[in-house]
Amino acid sequence: MVDRICLFEGIYYSRLLPLVYFRPQYDLRCGILTLREKVRLYYPDIPLSLHCRNYLQDSLQQQNQHTEVNKISGDNCLFINGRVIVDSKFVEQVSLKGPDTLYVKGDSIIAAKVTGSKLEELKHQMHDLFTHSDFTDLVKKEIDVKMVNYPWDLCTHNRDQIISDFNKLMELNSGSMIKGKVYEGAHLVNPGNIFIDEGAKVKPCAVLDAEAGPIYIGKNTTVFPNATIEGPAFVGNNSQIKIGAKIYENTSIGEVCKVGGEVEGSIIHSYSNKQHDGFLGHSYIGMWVNLGADTNNSDLKNNYGSVKVIINDEQVESGSMFVGVTVGDHSKSGINTMFNTGTVVGVSSNIFGAGFPAKYIPSFSWGGAEAITSYDLERSLEVAKRVMARRKIQMTEVDEKLFRKIFDLTKEERRRRGMPN
């Protein structure tokens, strides 16, 4: 029987950049929960170890002081690829008992149950990224589960994951579905499919429409008057849905966010703001991002074709008709900014000005369509500290060290585009 689960990072983490510069893959959100939180939901009684790239180790340990990072205790471990979406289908197919087994989907490692000398060998390799060669000599079994390969996959799976997470969480919920305050004049459509947590407020004339899917409103969150939320949708703890906001289906908004305007089929990770009018569609927005008033993105090409996206300086065919903008942590857009279909914005960039900026904007960029240069590291750090302080969070020495490390890691992105470092 498995006595330890290890969430691990593999060599294909780079396909999820820039979203994973500041975090391991399993800390991305899809649905209500992050990929890691889904593991805890389905395996609540098994201790968890976290494997990550070396430069993330100190930061991850700081955030998870009572969790093993890049080390494993125990004699029987289930390794789970950090890009896997763990759900009931995964649990049915991956056994916690029996012989050591490598679970795969095509060429991708899904999970591996490992014991004995092989596990001891892997314990000494925790500072490397895992590949197929690390799990040789195991019985191989093909299974069919969901996994995330590129940023747009998170949005593609978001609808099903909101529903799946909601149903699982409601199984564990005790008491009323409506724990917060719903003001007179607010409208709940299909209230049996709506969860409103303690301290949340739904103000007069707000509409929560759960006919097409569930709606989950977190603790101490406020839905302001005349805002409309269509399910499936999730709004995390301590967030605000602004007056007149239009939150369409398949949208997840994380903790401590302020969101207005029109949002559809998108994920806003946490601690990010889109307070004003403007459209955000089929997009993933990282942490500490601010989208200026009337920022808009395209998520559909005029010819209704599959969207191509630049990942790691290579153009990738998404296979999807709808792909919006991917924005890394700590980036900002000025008022009236326009992002073309499938645009990728790196971390800590400041984008502004008329016209459409390039479809790939390197990390630590400053400018827009007319001209773009590098964003000075010290200035970007100063702004990041100021933004975090507004949410009563202090940037630690570990945080600053990570910030500086990512600036170094992204120098090649800027160099390839003739930008100074």
Beta strands, then each sheet from edge to edge (+ up, - down):
strand 1: 4-8
strand 2: 29-30
strand 3: 33-34
strand 4: 48-50
strand 5: 68-69
strand 6: 76-81
strand 7: 101-105
strand 8: 108-115
strand 9: 139-142
strand 10: 181-182
strand 11: 187-189
strand 12: 194-196
strand 13: 201-202
strand 14: 207-209
strand 15: 215-217
strand 16: 222-223
strand 17: 228-230
strand 18: 233-235
strand 19: 240-241
strand 20: 246-247
strand 21: 251-253
strand 22: 258-259
strand 23: 262-264
strand 24: 267-268
strand 25: 273-274
strand 26: 279-281
strand 27: 284-285
strand 28: 290-291
strand 29: 296-297
strand 30: 308-311
strand 31: 314-317
strand 32: 326-327
strand 33: 332-333
strand 34: 338-339
strand 35: 344-345
strand 36: 350-351
strand 37: 360-361
strand 38: 365-367
strand 39: 372-374
sheet 1: 5+ 4+ 1+ 6+ 8- 7+ 9+
sheet 2: 2+ 3-
sheet 3: 10+ 13+ 16+ 19+ 22+ 25+
sheet 4: 11+ 14+ 17+ 20+ 23+ 26+
sheet 5: 12+ 15+ 18+ 21+ 24+ 27+ 32+ 35+ 37+
sheet 6: 28+ 33+ 36+ 38+ 39-
sheet 7: 29+ 34+
sheet 8: 30+ 31-
end
